[in-house]
Amino acid sequence: MVQGDGFIDGRGAHWWPNTSPVFKGKSYAVRPTALRFYGSYNVTVKDIRVINSPQTHIKFDSCDGVKVRNISILSPPYSPNTDGIHLQNTQDAEICDSYIENGDDCVSVQTGSSNLAIHDITCDGGHGISVGGLGRGQTQACVSNITVQDVVIRNSQNGVRIKTWQGGFGSVRSVTYKNIFVVNISNPIIIDQFYCDGTKCKNQSSAVQVSGINYHNIRGTYSKSSPLHFACSDTVPCTSISLAQVVLLPQHGYYVDDPFCWNIYGNSETPTIPPLHCLQHGTPPSKGIKQSSIDDSC
């Protein structure tokens, strides 16, 4: 257990700029994490503050039985790769009653993670709550049974995001976003299966399958076009995507932008704002679907 009323200061300011004498142009991977747990069981972190990490603030890798409660994470919006909480190969975790303000993902869920409950947290700035990026370098990704509920996300690049690289395989299944309030978000709801953090990435047919994603009672304001953005794989469509009580209005002005859809199948249980006319109902035809990606071993 890590508990107390003090704080951990990563003193990351010297690590953030590419021109820093500490960084010297090396990979972001050399930047240390403020607090990391590896191969741990029944971990509790509560009542502390973690600030200004050089990279990720708190990381759980290959852990089982994690509880994070009543913590604060603080770093400026210009601090790169400063994920708030990062979970990888971790099962049965709960993150709740916390405040995260940083320069990257508020909470990042990576491959091998399942049975996660994220609720009653506030994310300010940064890149929102992300599943992924998954499948980089033609690797397998397996993520399942994730619930994100009763969350406020403000002034962020993304609200709730699923991102995968082309060329990967595996699946993201059974993810529920419920009672999410967003304020001034560039991309409130986004699935991006063409994620690329460089200038150009090669087109590839294999992809991580995304299915069983539920959006219920997602409300608030957006700052750019396409508040609903679903860019799914050409060969492995997104399936069983469900939306209900989704209302997203522009932060400024009155014109409501159209959603973007590509190869997505599912249903709207109630009308959405903006209307999601581009959502294809039912299931995709089997012809042309890359079966090897669907029949993975997750």
C-alpha positions in Angstrom: 0.0 0.0 0.0 1.1 3.5 -0.8 -0.8 6.0 1.3 -0.3 9.4 2.9 -1.0 13.1 2.7 2.3 14.0 1.0 3.4 14.1 -2.6 5.9 12.6 -5.0 7.6 15.3 -7.2 9.1 13.9 -10.4 10.8 17.2 -11.2 10.2 16.5 -14.8 10.6 20.0 -16.3 14.2 19.2 -17.3 13.1 16.1 -19.2 10.2 17.6 -21.2 11.8 19.8 -23.8 13.6 18.0 -26.7 16.4 20.6 -26.3 16.9 19.7 -22.7 20.5 18.7 -21.8 19.1 15.8 -19.9 17.1 14.5 -22.9 19.7 15.1 -25.6 17.4 13.9 -28.4 17.0 10.4 -27.0 13.8 8.3 -27.1 11.0 9.2 -24.8 11.5 5.7 -23.3 14.5 7.0 -21.3 12.4 9.3 -19.3 11.6 7.7 -15.9 8.2 7.0 -14.4 7.4 8.6 -11.1 5.8 5.6 -9.5 5.8 2.1 -11.0 4.4 -1.3 -9.9 5.5 -4.4 -11.7 4.2 -8.0 -11.1 2.4 -6.9 -7.9 -0.8 -8.2 -6.3 -3.5 -6.5 -4.2 -2.0 -3.0 -4.6 -3.6 0.1 -3.1 -2.6 3.7 -3.8 -4.6 6.4 -2.1 -4.6 9.9 -0.6 -1.4 11.0 -2.3 -0.3 13.5 -5.0 2.0 12.8 -7.8 3.3 15.8 -9.7 5.6 16.7 -12.6 6.7 13.3 -13.7 9.3 13.1 -16.5 7.0 10.7 -18.2 4.1 8.5 -16.9 3.0 9.4 -13.4 1.8 6.0 -12.1 2.2 2.8 -14.0 0.8 -0.7 -13.3 2.4 -3.4 -15.3 1.5 -7.1 -14.9 -0.5 -6.4 -11.7 -3.6 -8.1 -10.3 -6.0 -6.5 -7.9 -5.3 -2.7 -8.0 -7.2 0.0 -6.2 -6.4 3.7 -6.8 -8.5 6.1 -4.7 -8.5 9.8 -3.8 -5.3 10.8 -5.5 -4.2 13.9 -7.5 -1.9 13.9 -10.5 -0.7 17.3 -11.7 1.6 18.3 -14.5 1.3 21.2 -17.1 -0.5 20.7 -20.4 2.8 21.1 -22.4 4.5 18.2 -20.6 4.8 15.4 -23.2 3.9 11.7 -22.6 3.0 12.4 -19.0 0.1 9.8 -18.8 -1.7 10.1 -15.5 -2.3 6.4 -14.8 -1.1 3.7 -17.2 -2.3 0.1 -17.0 -0.7 -2.7 -19.0 -1.2 -6.5 -18.6 -3.2 -5.7 -15.5 -6.4 -7.2 -14.3 -9.1 -6.4 -11.7 -8.3 -2.7 -11.2 -10.4 0.1 -9.8 -9.6 3.8 -10.2 -11.9 6.3 -8.5 -12.4 9.5 -6.7 -9.4 11.2 -8.2 -8.3 14.3 -10.2 -5.8 14.2 -13.0 -4.4 17.2 -14.9 -1.5 16.4 -17.3 -0.1 16.6 -20.8 -1.1 13.2 -22.2 -3.7 10.4 -21.5 -5.6 10.9 -18.3 -5.9 7.1 -18.0 -4.2 4.8 -20.6 -5.3 1.2 -20.9 -2.9 -1.0 -22.8 -2.8 -4.6 -24.0 -3.3 -7.5 -21.6 -5.7 -5.4 -19.4 -9.1 -6.6 -18.4 -11.8 -6.2 -15.7 -11.1 -2.5 -15.1 -13.5 0.0 -13.4 -12.7 3.7 -13.8 -15.3 5.9 -12.2 -15.8 9.2 -10.4 -12.7 10.9 -11.7 -12.0 14.3 -13.3 -9.6 14.7 -16.2 -8.4 18.2 -17.1 -6.3 19.0 -20.2 -4.3 16.2 -21.8 -5.6 13.6 -24.1 -8.6 12.1 -22.3 -9.2 8.4 -21.4 -7.6 6.1 -24.0 -7.6 2.4 -24.8 -4.4 2.0 -26.8 -2.5 2.6 -29.0 -2.7 -1.1 -29.6 -1.1 -3.4 -32.2 2.0 -1.4 -32.9 4.7 -3.3 -34.9 2.2 -6.1 -35.9 1.7 -7.2 -32.3 -1.2 -8.8 -30.6 -3.5 -6.7 -28.4 -6.1 -8.1 -26.0 -8.3 -5.7 -23.9 -11.7 -6.6 -22.5 -14.3 -5.8 -19.9 -13.6 -2.1 -19.3 -16.1 0.3 -17.6 -15.6 4.0 -17.6 -18.4 5.7 -15.6 -19.3 9.0 -13.9 -16.4 10.9 -15.3 -15.8 14.6 -16.2 -13.3 15.4 -18.9 -12.5 19.1 -19.6 -10.3 21.0 -22.0 -8.9 17.9 -23.5 -7.8 16.7 -27.0 -10.0 13.7 -26.7 -12.9 12.5 -24.5 -13.1 8.7 -24.7 -10.8 7.2 -27.3 -9.9 3.8 -28.7 -6.8 3.8 -30.9 -5.1 1.0 -32.8 -2.2 0.8 -35.2 -2.6 -0.8 -38.6 -1.0 -4.3 -38.9 -1.8 -5.5 -35.4 -4.2 -8.3 -34.4 -6.3 -9.3 -31.4 -9.3 -7.6 -30.0 -10.9 -4.8 -27.9 -14.2 -6.1 -26.5 -16.8 -5.2 -24.0 -16.0 -1.6 -23.2 -18.7 0.6 -21.7 -18.7 4.4 -21.3 -21.5 5.7 -19.1 -22.4 9.1 -17.7 -19.5 11.0 -19.2 -19.6 14.8 -19.1 -17.3 16.6 -21.5 -16.4 20.3 -21.7 -14.5 21.9 -24.6 -13.2 18.6 -26.1 -11.7 18.4 -29.6 -12.8 14.7 -30.1 -15.4 13.7 -27.5 -15.9 10.2 -28.9 -13.3 8.6 -31.2 -12.3 5.2 -32.5 -9.2 5.5 -34.6 -7.9 2.3 -36.2 -5.4 4.3 -38.4 -3.5 5.7 -35.5 0.0 6.9 -36.4 2.2 9.2 -34.3 4.7 9.8 -37.2 4.4 11.7 -40.4 3.4 8.6 -42.4 2.5 4.9 -41.6 2.2 2.1 -44.1 -1.3 0.8 -45.0 -1.8 -2.7 -43.7 -4.7 -5.1 -43.9 -4.5 -6.7 -40.5 -6.1 -4.9 -37.6 -7.2 -5.2 -34.0 -10.9 -6.1 -33.9 -13.1 -3.6 -32.0 -16.5 -4.8 -30.9 -19.1 -4.5 -28.1 -18.4 -0.8 -27.4 -21.3 0.9 -25.5 -21.7 4.7 -25.2 -24.5 5.7 -22.8 -25.3 9.2 -21.6 -22.4 11.1 -23.1 -23.1 14.8 -22.9 -21.3 18.1 -23.2 -19.5 20.4 -25.7 -16.8 20.0 -28.4 -14.4 22.5 -29.9 -13.7 21.0 -33.4 -15.6 19.3 -36.1 -16.8 15.6 -36.1 -17.6 15.2 -32.4 -18.3 11.6 -33.2 -15.4 10.1 -35.1 -15.3 6.4 -36.0 -12.5 5.4 -38.4 -12.5 1.6 -38.4 -10.3 -0.8 -40.3 -11.0 -1.4 -44.0 -10.8 -5.2 -43.5 -11.9 -5.7 -39.9 -14.9 -3.5 -39.2 -16.0 -2.2 -35.8 -19.1 -4.2 -34.8 -21.8 -4.1 -32.1 -21.2 -0.4 -31.4 -24.2 0.9 -29.3 -25.1 4.5 -28.5 -27.8 6.0 -26.3 -28.5 9.5 -24.9 -25.5 11.0 -26.7 -25.8 14.8 -26.9 -22.7 16.8 -28.1 -23.0 20.5 -28.9 -20.5 23.0 -30.1 -18.6 24.9 -27.4 -19.0 28.1 -29.6 -21.7 28.9 -32.1 -24.8 27.0 -33.0 -23.9 24.8 -36.0 -23.7 21.1 -35.1 -21.0 19.3 -37.1 -21.7 16.0 -38.8 -20.2 12.8 -37.4 -17.5 10.8 -39.3 -18.0 7.1 -39.9 -15.9 4.5 -41.7 -16.8 0.8 -41.7 -18.7 0.8 -38.4 -21.7 -1.3 -37.6 -24.1 -1.1 -34.6 -27.2 0.7 -33.5 -28.4 3.9 -31.8 -30.9 3.1 -29.1 -32.0 6.7 -29.0 -31.4 9.6 -31.4 -28.0 11.2 -31.0 -27.0 14.9 -31.3 -25.5 15.2 -33.9 -27.6 12.5 -35.7 -25.5 9.5 -36.5 -26.9 8.7 -40.0 -23.6 7.2 -41.1 -23.7 4.3 -38.6 -24.4 1.0 -40.5 -27.0 -1.2 -38.8 -26.7 -4.9 -38.2 -23.6 -6.9 -38.9 -21.1 -6.6 -41.8 -21.1 -9.0 -44.7 -18.6 -11.8 -44.2 -17.1 -11.3 -47.7 -14.0 -9.3 -47.6 -13.5 -9.5 -43.8 -10.0 -10.6 -42.8 -10.9 -13.8 -40.8 -7.5 -14.3 -39.3 -7.8 -11.1 -37.3 -11.3 -12.1 -36.0 -10.3 -15.6 -34.9 -7.4 -14.5 -32.7 -6.5 -16.1 -29.4 -7.4 -13.4 -27.0 
